[in-house]
Amino acid sequence: MGDTAKLGTRSLASLQECPPARRRDDAGSPVRTWMRRLHLWLGLGLGGLFAVISLSGSALVFYVEIDRALHPQVHPATPSPPLASADPDMWDRALATGRARWHDPTGKWSFDVHGSQGSIPARYYPSPHQGHHAAREMVWFSADGTQVLRAEPWGGYLMTWLYDLHMHLLAGDLGLQVVGWSGVAVLVLLISGVAAWWPRGSWRKALAFKRGAVPLRRLRDIHKLSGLWSAALLFVLAGTGVLLALPEVKTQLLTWTVATPEPLPSPTSRATGQTRITIRQAVDAAHRALPEGRLAFIDVPAAGTDPFRLRIQVPGDPHPRFPSSFVFVDQYTGQVLAMQDARRGNGAMTVSKWVRVLHDGSVGGMATRILAVILGLVPALLFVTGILHWQRRMRARRAPARSKASENEPTAVGAI
């Protein structure tokens, strides 16, 4: 009789440990039940991937600053003036130094002008090269352009490895598609989570955290509240990530909802056999075309028909490092062949130029960058608390079945 009472006590404790989640689900509407199941299986299937992408994204918010701290020899304690106000011939000296080290007349060079001090960062694309994300060498020249301070292949050091992990899971174009379309599923995950939580009664109770509750309830509350308070911002991060990973989808969505995006000009230089102009001459031509602009990138073409492409931030463009205005300069004549001014673009360009700053958190300066770092940690918290809650819930549901099986087992009479 005493054993039976103890067994009953244990069964009651098991029921108290696990709130009647099954009964609540069954009592809810079919739509709510379906939403909970959708949220559960999407979370179990994609939660880990979402956490990896978000954690790597948190580190990339301060990509430049972290890399600079890891390689102080490239950035001396007493930096030279910003590149935009320094010796304009230094890029030509750096180009000559780079071409002397990498003997590739068909290779392309790109100089990063934004915010760099103490060195001249550049990207060297050996031939054959295919697009911005092709194999490339990251090079840092001395401030006067006469020495190579550092040279490493893209993906061969921490920050670029994290970028590749975040952008395409170290799997090239296939990984990029996986990241993009899994981002669409993550949007559904966020929506289903809010829909499954949406209170039918007291909002105060639905938003409460019960400190003295059993562990299962506390896990559920941590998961619920961290997801609710971050859902809107996570939706923005995931949505903009989808648009960056799937440009074709972005183009189609903008065409349907705003306007057809204007294609970037693709002019060609007149291959007259003349001597090519210097970088300084190309920069001067770009400044004449957009005198209010601030230089961000200089893409130097190889011998052939490609022009110089200069990326420029004009007033009103929110992203200083990757602005949306371009000037194309003939590499032989110095003539401006084409120009894209973000201020004169249609609605699609207006939307596009805000996508990246919303995604990387730079939209509001340092405060929003720090917020983006914190938000990047939330998916890992949601994944861990979701897994633990699900495991505890499964154990609690199995406990009554084990107790009932124990009751039905025959007892050995007369055992000592």
N, C-alpha and C positions, 0 to 999 in steps of 0.2 A: 504493500500500500504506500509505504514511504517512497519507494523507487518510482511508483507511478506519479506521485505528487511532484517529485523532482523533475521527472520527464515533462510534466505539464508546465512546470515553471520554466524549463529551458525552451519549450515551444513558444510560450508567451514572450520570453525575452527575444527570441528570433523575430517574432512578429513586430515587437517594438523597435528592434534595430532597423527593420526595413519598413518604412511607411508604405501604406497600401497602394504602391505605384501601379500595380497591375489593375486593381479595381478602378483607380482614377482613369487609366487609359481606356478601360472597357466602357466606363460610364461616359466618356467624352464623345464628342461628335465624330463621325467617321473621318471628316476632313482633318480634325485635330489629331486623331490617332494616326492617320496616314502621314501627316506632317512630322510627327514625332519619330515615326519609323524612318522616314526619308532623312531626317536630320541625323538620326543615329547611324545609319549605314553610310551616309556621306562622310560623317565625322570619323567613323572607324576606317573608312577606305582612303580618305584624303587628308585627314587631320595631320598625320605625320609629314606628308609632303608640304602642306600649307605651313607647318611650323618651320621646316627647313628653309623654304623660300623666304619666309618672313624674318627669320633670325639672320640669314645672310644679308637681307635687305637692310636690317638695322645697322649692321657693320658698314654697309656701303653709303649710308647717309653721310658719314664723315670719311669717305674714301680717300680724298686728297690729304686730309689732315693726318689720318692714321699712317698712310704710306710715308708722308714726310717725317713723322716721328720715328718710324722704323728705319729710315735712311737719312740720318742727320748729316752725313758727309756730303750729300747732294745739296743740302739747304743750309749754308753756313749761318752762324749766329748773327752776323752782320750782313744782311742781304743787300743785294744791289737794288736800285730803283725798279719799280714795276716795269714790265716789258713795254707797255704802251708808251712810257715816257723815256725809255732808254735809247741807246744808240740804234738807229734804224737799220744800220748795216750789219748788225750782229747776226740777223737771220741768214744773210748771205754767207757770212763766215761760217756759221754753223752748218749750212747746207754743203759748203765746200769741204768742211771737216768730215761730215757724214759720208759724202760721196767718195772721199779719199779712203775711208775705212771699208765701206761696203761698195765694191766695184760692180754696180748694176745700173747701167744707163737707162733701163726701162723701169726701175723701181720708183715708187712715189714716196713723197715726204709730206707729213702734216705737222705743223707747229702749233702747240697749245699755248695761246697767249694769255688766257684768262688767269688772273690772280697769281701768276708765277713770279717768284722772286729768288734770286741767288743762283738760278740755273735756267736753261732753256729746254723745256720738255718737248719731245717730238715723237712721232710715230713713223717708222719706216716700213713700207709695204713692198717686199721684194716681188719681183715678177716671177710667175704670173700672179696677179692679185685679183680677187673678186669681192668687191664691196668693202664697206667699212669694217665688217667683222671678219675679214680674211686674216690669215696668219700674218703677224707683224712683230716687229721689234720695238720695244719701248726704249727710247734713248734720252739721256739728259746731258746737255752740253753745258760747259762753263758759261758764265754770264757774258763773256766776250765772244763766245762761239768758236773758240780755237781748240777746245779740248772736249773729249768725251768723258764725262764723270761717271756715267753708269749706263749699262745696256743690258736689258733682260728681255727674253721673249714673252709675249703676252701669254698669260696663263702659267708662267714659270715662277711667279712670286705671289705672296698671300692675297693681296687685294684683287689682282686680276683673276686669280683662281676663284675667289669668292664671287666676283662678278659673273664668271662663266657658270658657277653653280646656281646663282640667283636667276640668271637670264635664261639658260637652257640646260641646266642640270648636267653640265659637262658632256652633253650628248649632241652638240651641233644643232642642225636645223630640226631634227626629230625632237630633241629636247625642248626646243623653242615652241614647237607645236604642243607638246605635252604641257608645258608651263601655261601657255595661253588658254588651252581648252580646259585644263584643270582649274584655271582661274574662273572660268564661267561656272563650273560646278561649285566652286567656293562661294560665288554669289548666291547660288541656290541654297547652299548650306546656311549662309547667314540669314536669308529670308525665311527658310523653314524653321530655323531656331527661334526667331522672333515670333513667327506665327504659332509655333507649338507652345510658346510661353504666354502668349497674349491672354491676359486675365479675363475670366468670365464674371468675377465678383470684385472683391476689394483690390484696388491698385496698391494700397498701402501694404497689404499682406504679400502681394506678388513681388514687391520691391524690397521686402524685408530680408535681413540676414539674421538667422536664429543662432545666437552664439552658444546657447546651452543645449542645442539639439544633438541628436545622435550623429556619429561620423558621416553616415550616408546623406543625411539632410544637409550637413555643413558643406560637404563636397558639392552637392547639387546647388546650394546657394552661391558658393564661390564661382562655379561654372556659369550659373545663370547671370549673376550680377556683372562679372567681368565681361561676359559676352554682350549683355545689354548696353552697358555704358560705352563699349567700344564699337558696337555693330555698325553705326553710321560711318565712322572714320575708316574702319576696316573695309567697308563696302567701297569707299572711295579709293583706297589703296589697291584693292583687288580689281576694281573696275578699270582704273587707269593702267594697271599692270597688264590686263587683257588687251587694251588698246595698243600698248607699246609692243607686246609680244606678237600680236596678230594685226599688222598694218592693213591687210586686205579687209579684215572685219571692220576696222576703224573707218576705212574709206567708205565701205558700204553703209555703215551706220550713219556717218555724216551726210552721205548722199541722200539717204532716206529722210533724215530729220532736220538737217540744217541747209547744206548746199554741197554741190560737188567740189571736192578739194581741188585746188589748182595745182597742176603738176609742177615740180621744180624744173626750171629751165635747164636745157642740156645743149648749150652752144658748143661750137668747135672753133679752135684757133685756125687762122689762115696759115697753112704750112708753106711758107714762102721761102724757107731755107735761110731766113735771116737769123741773126744772133738772138738768142732768147733774152728777154728783159730780166732784170734783177727782181728779187722779192721786194726790195724797197720801192721800186717803180710800180709794182703791182699794188702795194699797200697805198701808195700815194694816189693811184687811180681810184681805188676803192673809197678812200676818204673824200675825194672830190665828188664821187657819186652819192655817198651818204655821209655828209660832213658832221651830222649829229650822232653818228654811230660810234660804238666802241668795239674794237677788234677783238674777236674771241679765238678764231682758228684761221690758219693759212694753209691751204692745201696746194702743194707745189706739184705740178704735173711732170711726168717724164717727157722726153723728146717725142714729139708727135703732134697730134691735133687737139689734145685736151687743153683747156684753159686753166689759169689760176682760179681757184675758188676760195673766196674769203667770206668767212661767217662772221656776221656783225650783229651786235645788239643795239637796236634803236630804242629811243624813249618809248616806254609803254610795254616793251617786251619783258616778260617776267623772269626769264631764265638767263643769267649772266654767262653760264658756261656753254649752253647749247641753245643759243637764240635761233630765231626763225627767219632772219634776213640774210641774203647772200648777194655777193657781187662776183660776176664772172669776167675775168680780164684775159684778153688774148696774150698768150705767152710770147708772141713775137713782136706785136705792134704796141702793146700796152693799152689797146682800146677796150673800153667796157663793152662787152658783148651782150650781156643780159643782167638783169637785176631782179631780185625778189624782195620787196619791202613789206615787212609784216604789218605795217600800218595801213597798207592799201589792199590787204587781202580780204577775201570774203568771210562769211561767218564760219566756214569750216576751218580756215586758218586761225581765226580767233580762238576757237575751241581747242585746236591742236596745240597751240603754243602754251596752253595752260595744263595740258595733260601731264607733262613731265614734272613741272614744279609741284603739282598736287601729289604726284607719286613719290618723289624723293623728299618731300617735306620742306623744300626751300621756298615755298610760297610766302611764308611770313618771316623769313630770316631764321635766326638762331632758335627762337622759341618753338617754331613749328618743326624745325629739324630735330630738336630734342624730343618733341612729342612723337615724331615719326619713329624714333629709336624705341621709345616706350611701347608704342603700338605694335612694333615688330616683335616684341616679346610676348604679347597677349596670345597669339595663336598657339604657342608652345604651352602656355598655362591652360588654355582651353582644351588642348589635346590631352594633357596629362590628367586634368581633373575629370574630363569626360571618360577616359579609359578607366580610371580608378572608380568612378561612380558606377559605370557599367559593370565592372568586375564585382564590386560589392553587392550590387543589385542582383546579379546572377547567383552569387553565393547565398544571399538571403532567400532567394526564391527556391533554391534547392534544399535549404535547411528543413522546411516543413516536410518535404518528401522523405528526407533521410530519417526524420523523427518518426514519421508514420511507419516507415519500414522497420524501425527498431521496435515499435510497439507490436508489430505483427510477428516478430521472431519468437519461436518457442523458448520458454524459460526452463533451464535445467533444474528439476526438483531435487532437493537434498544435497546440492553442491555445497562444499565447504570451502 
